[in-house]
Amino acid sequence: MHTLAKRVHNITPRDVRLTFEDGSTVVLEMQSAEFFQESFQAEGVGDDGRTYRLVTDGEDDPLVAGRETDDGWETAGVVADVERVEEP
């Protein structure tokens, strides 16, 4: 099981902060997170109001995030870290 995907799954439905390999971050209000054997899919709404999808095919594959645009989907980045957003 992919470590970062498992962390997202365990935090959901609470908000998560994703850090991408380029150092950028986004906070997601999680809507769903599901494993299908080794594959993982999750969806949440970013602090920018856009929908994000997270996918991985297993432990050896990266956890990749895509974000919805007016023209479809674009790659947001490869997830390097996942944290639970602390409540104020």
Phi, psi and omega in degrees: 000137181292127186300312182291322177296319178298321178297315177301314181301317181289331180279324182302133021264008177290164179290146177236149173252120177261136171248127180268164182303333180277001178093349178287158181227159173211142174260129180245134168273106189288136178255323181200157175202121185220140170261143172233089191059247180269341180283152182222140174222140176213158179217142178204168179253128182282166177294350175266003177084359181264153178278136177241143173238138178245135180217148169206149179264359178154185187302324184272352180261150179290157171271113186252140178247137173240153178232145182284138176235177177296336183257007181132232183235147174227156178286127176272327178149176176267129184284128179255334181205152179227131177226149172284136177279123180287138178287140180292000000 
